[in-house]
Amino acid sequence: MESIIISGMPAAGKSTVAEILAKRLKLKAINVGDIIKSKFLGSENEANYWDTYEGFMAVKKREEDENIDKSVDKAVLKILKKGNIIITSYVMPWLSKHGYKVWLEASPEERAKRLAKRDKLSLEEGINIIRRRDKENYLLYKKLYNINLGKDKKPFDLVIDTEKLSPEEIADIIIKNIKDKIRIKNKK
């Protein structure tokens, strides 16, 4: 099976949807952010790391040393090429020639609500974190790869507005679209 790459802005539902897909399709899910996070923490366990002061400082360090991201991305590209995996990543849709690429769309307000609920924060704190993460991620990936994160949707096979959908419904849509793509490919 072709790899599945799930992308979207922070708190769009990437990890949650990837976990559901992994269970349903009996595939392994890898979160590229967790791999990068482990370079700073020695583990990937702190769920809201990127929303903390330490996480913001790690982004600054990644801006200064582009080899951090580029070495991880190079390894992930090799994994994607093999297939049979689900990857959540901000940049893989632009970097990889392989994989079925999905963008999960959600407004900053909706993502802030999700983040606030997930991390037990006030909505105002969630809004501030989303604004900061959106800006810093955009600048980081613009600098590293000249990607317009959140604006350029050209690499994607599927874009899903997740505002009013549950993670299970999103997974259903992805699976249906992949099956349709396979069916079309087999008819040729």
Secondary structure, DSSP 4 states (H G I P E B T S, - for coil): ---EEEEESTTSSHHHHHHHHHHHHT-EEEEHHHHHHHHHHSSS--TTGGGSHHHHHHHHHHHH-THHHHHHHHHHHHHHHH-SEEEE-SSHHHH-SSSEEEEEE--HHHHHHHHHHHHT--HHHHHHHHHHHHHHHHHHHHHHH---TTT--TT-SEEEE-TT--HHHHHHHHHHHHHHHHHHHHH-
